[in-house]
């Protein structure tokens, strides 16, 4: 950088050079013009200086707000909800229940409620410290993504930890993750929007989510009609078990006493519900013995139909696509073409409702409705008339 004396010398030389170039009988005119230009130049320099100062101040404020305030994961800003205009629901604060999701309009059975990619995924089994793995994963996210994670609810956070210590941050991340993570194929992931859906048992839940490996995300569909203002509920566990077992599990894992419409039934009604759900679960296990030859095809189809009727009585409408697909499998294996077509049609209907008409499961059923012999299990077992679904198609 030149010295100040060098800069002064340059200015004087320039002015001197300017005066030499002027060829005017009135040297005062040239002097006035030069003075005016100099004043204008000085004015603009001051403006530029002021603007530079303002820019520096604004940059400092921006740096402080975005770095000094938000880099601490325990002091992140409230997450700004992304636009949900395309979804028929909104996140709201529910008295005594925290954040939940309610319908903003009437929703029909089989509507797409959400399509979401994970914030991140981790393997189901790890050899390193889970808390350490989560912190290293979170460090790769940007500030907004970390805010999404740390604004989720949590339970089972240990007491007595030293604030801001390494173990504190590990346990904090682990508590949030275990409270909100869901299966994502071979991994487990965090889906911030899906995490806002609260739990319901048996017929209380009205929404189901499915991981799509080819898309690397989940889709969520309504399995029954939902009225405007009604809460959208999914399920956090297999609820085909007695009320006491469900409640104990939910209290241990998620820290709440389930008060859904099923858990709030009278003792008599709850016992009847428990019997139906337990029988459905037992029959599901029994159905698998057909593959070992312990059941005839007709007996297996009888079990499928019995599970279906129990679901009607209970109001449990989840997993119907896969149940009908099992019936299709049995019928095709015993070369019962008509039963294969009927179960394929039923499976396609319910797969469309539960996981979407564009899903792999629904698409696999489509050709079997008209061409049952295309089933890959066709004729694998002794030919038998097994009968179709005992429902109106």
N, C-alpha and C positions, 0 to 999 in steps of 0.2 A: 504494500500500500504506500503511495507517495506521501511525503511529509507535508504538513500544512503550508510550510514556506514554498514548497514546490508547487502546491495547488495555487497559491497566491500569484506566483510567478506566471503560471500558465494563464490565469485570468487576465493579468495585466498585459501580457503579450497579445492575447486575443483582442482586447479592447484597442490596444495600440494598432494592431493590424487593421482593425475596423476603421479607425480614424484615417489611416493612410489611404484606404480604398475610397473614401468619400471624396468626390470631386465637386464641391459645391461652393459658390461664392459666399454662402452664409453658413459658417461653421457652427453657429448656435443651434440651427435647425437639426443638424446631425446629432449634436450633443443631447437635445431634448428627446429625440427619437430613441437614442441609445438608453437614456435614463428611464423612459417609459417602458421599454422592453425589459429593462432590468427589474423594474418594480413588478411587472406582470409575472416574470419568471420567479421572483421571490414569493409572490402570493401563491402560485401553484405548488411551489416546493413546500410551503407550510401546509397546504391542504393534503398533499401526499403524506407528509409527516404525521398529521393527525389521524388520517385513515390507517396508516401503518400501526400506530399505537392502539387504535380501536381493534384492529385485527388481532394484534398480539394479546390483548385482554380477553377477547372472545375465545381465542384458541386456548388460553389458560383455563378459562371457566369450563370449556368443553372437556378438556383433559381431566380437570378435577372431578367433574360430575361423572364422567364415563369410566375413569380409571380408579381414582381414589375412593369414590363412594361405592362402586358396583363390583370391583374386583373381589371383594370379600364375599364368599359364597353364602355367608350367614346374613348378609345385609344387602341382598339383591332387591331390585325394584319389583313392585307388583307386576306380574306378567300381563302384558297387554294382549288380550284375547285376539287371535287372528280372526279374520272375517269369517263368520259362520252363516252368511246370507244364503249360501247354497244348501244349507242343511235345515231341516224343519224342526230345529231345537235350539235352545240357548242355555248357557251355564248360569245358574242363579244360586244365591245363598238360601238354603232351606233351614228353617228353625229347628235346632237340635240335631241337624243332620250334616251340617257343613255345606260344601258346594255340591250341587247336583245338576241334573239335566232335565229340562221340561220341554214338552212339545209346544211349538209356537203356532201350530195349526193341527187339524186332524190328520193323522197319518194312517195310511192303509197298510194292511198286512203285506209283507214282502217288499216294502220300500227300502231303498238304500239310505241309511242313516249317517254313515261315516266311511270314509276311505282315508287311511292314515298310514304313513311310513314311520318307523320308529325313530326316536331321538337318538338312540344307540342300542346295540345288542351286545350281550356277552355270552360266553358258553354256559351251559347249564352246570357243568362241573369244571372247577378250576383247581389247580395245584397251589397257586399262590394265595396270598391273603385276599379275600373278596373285597374288603374295604380299600386296600391298596390298589387293586385292579380298577375299582370304580373311580377312585380319585384320578388315576392316570387317564382313564377314559374321559372323564369330565374335563380334564385339562385340555383336551383336543377340541372341545366345543367352543363356540363363540359365546360372548357374554349373554346374548338373548337366549340361546339354547340352555345355558347353565341356569338362567333365571327360570326357565320353564321347569327344569328339574327340581330346583330348590323351593319352588312355590307349591309343590305337591304335598299332600298330607303324609303323615307318618305315625306309626305306633312302635312300641317296644324299643324306644331309645333309652339306653342305659343311664342311670343316675350317677352323679358323683364324678363325672369326667371333667378334667381341667379345660375350661373354654379355650378355644383356638389352638389346642394341642393337636398333634398329628392323629392320635387315637380318637379324639373328639370328632375331627372331620371325617375320619374313616367310618366311625359308627353312625354319624349323621347321614352320610351317603348311603350306607347299608340299610338303615332303617327306612329311608325314603324308597329305596329300590325294592326292598322286600314287601313293602306295603302296596306298591303300584305296578310292579312288573307282571307281565303276562307272557305266555309261551309264544315263541316266534320260530316255529320249525325246530331245528336242533339247538336253538339258542333261546335266550330270555331277553325281552326288550322292554323299553319304556315308551309308552304311547300317551303323551300328555292329555290329549282330548278324550281318549277312551278311558283314562283314569278318572275322569269326572263322572262317569256312569256309576251310580250306586248299585248295591246288590239287592236281589229278591230271590226267594226260594220257589221251587216248583212252578205253579201257575202265576206267581207274582211277577216274575221277570218277563219282559216283553221284547227284549232285544238280544241278539246273539252275534258274536264276532267270530271271524275265522281268519286264520293266517293264510295268505296266498304266497307260496314260495316264489312263483314266477314273477310276481310283482314286487316282492320284498316289502309287503305291508299287510295290513288287516282291512277287512271290510266288515261292516256291521249292518244287519238288516232287522226289521221289525217282524216278529213272528205272529203278531196279532194286531188288530186295529188299536190305535192309541188316540185318545181324545185330546184336543187342545188343552194345554195346562196340566196334563197328566205327566207324572215323572217317568222318564225312560230308565228302565232297570235292566241290568244284565245279571249274570250269575258268576260268583267268584269260585265256585266249587261244584262238584257233583251233588246235587240236592236230592237225589233219589235215596234218601236215608232218613231215619227218624228225626223229629224236631230237636230233641236233646243233643243228638250227635252233631247236627248242623250248627246249632247255637254254640256248642262248646268249641267247635273248630273255628267258627267265625270270631268268637271272642279271643281265642288264643292268637290267631294269625292276624286279625284286622282290628281287634280292640273294641268291638261294638256288640251289643246285645240285639240280635235281629228282631225287629218288630214288623216285618213285612206282613202282608195280608194272610199268608199261610201260617207263619209262626204265631200270629195273633188269634188264630182260631180257638174256639172253646176246646177244652180237654177232650171231649167226646169226638168232635169233628176232627181234631188233630190226630187222634188215634186212628180214625178211619183213613185219613190222608197218609199217615205213616205206613199203614198196612198196604195201601195201593203202591206207594213208592218203593217199599221194600220188595214187594212181589215183582214189580217191574225190573228191579235190579237183579233179583234172583233168576228170573226168567231169561234175562239177557245173558247171564253166565251159563245157564243151561243150554241155550241155543247154540253156543260154541261147540258143544259136544256132538252136534250133527256131523261135523267134519270128520270125527273119529268113528263114524258109523254107529254111534250109540242111539241115534234117532233116525226114523224114516223121514223121507221128504215131507210126507203129510203131517207128521208130528211136528216137524220144524216149522212148517207154515202155520200150524195151529198155535204155536208159541208166538210167532210174529203177530198173528191176529189178536191173541190175548193181550199182549203188551199194548197193542194199538187201542184196544177197548179200555184198558186201564188208564191209558193216557187221556182218553176222552172223558172218563169219569173224574179224573183228577184235574184235568185242565192243563196237563203237562204236554206241551206241543213241540218241545225241542227234540232234536235227533231223529225226527221222523223221516227225513230223506235217507239217512243211513239205514234205518229199520226197513223201509221199503226196498232199498237196494239189497239188503240181506235176503229178503223174500225173492227178489229177482234172481239172485245168485243160486238159491236153492232150487227154484223152478227150472232154471236153465240147466243146472247140473243133472236134473232128472228128465230133461227133454220135454218139459210141459210148455209148449209154445204159447198157448193162450195165457197161462198164468205168468209166464215171463213178460209178455207184452203188458199185462195189467199192472204188474208190480213196477215195471220200467216207467209206465205212465205216472203211477203214484209217486215214485221216487223223483222223477223229473219235476213234478209239481212242487214237492216239498223242498227239494234242493234249490229250486228257483226262489222259494220263499226265504229259506234260511241262509243260503250262501250266494244267491244270485244266478240269474239265467245265463250269465256269461262265465260261470264257474266251470272248472274241469269236471266236477261231479255231475252237474246238470247236462253238460254236453255229451258225456259218456252214455247217458240214458236215452238220448234222443233217437239214435238209430235202432235201438232195441225195441222201441214201441212198434215199429213196422217190420223189423227184421230180427226176431228174437234169436235166431240161430247164430247171429254175429257175436253173441256173448262168449267171452273167452273160456267160460266153464261149460259150454254146451256139451251135453252128453257125457260128462265125466263120471257120472254115477248111473246106477241101474235105472232104466226107464220107469217112470212112475207118474201117475196123475196126482199132483200134489194140491191142486186147487189154488184159486187166486185170493186176493185180498178181500176180506169181509167188510168192505166199505163201499159206499157209492162213489164211483169215479166221475 
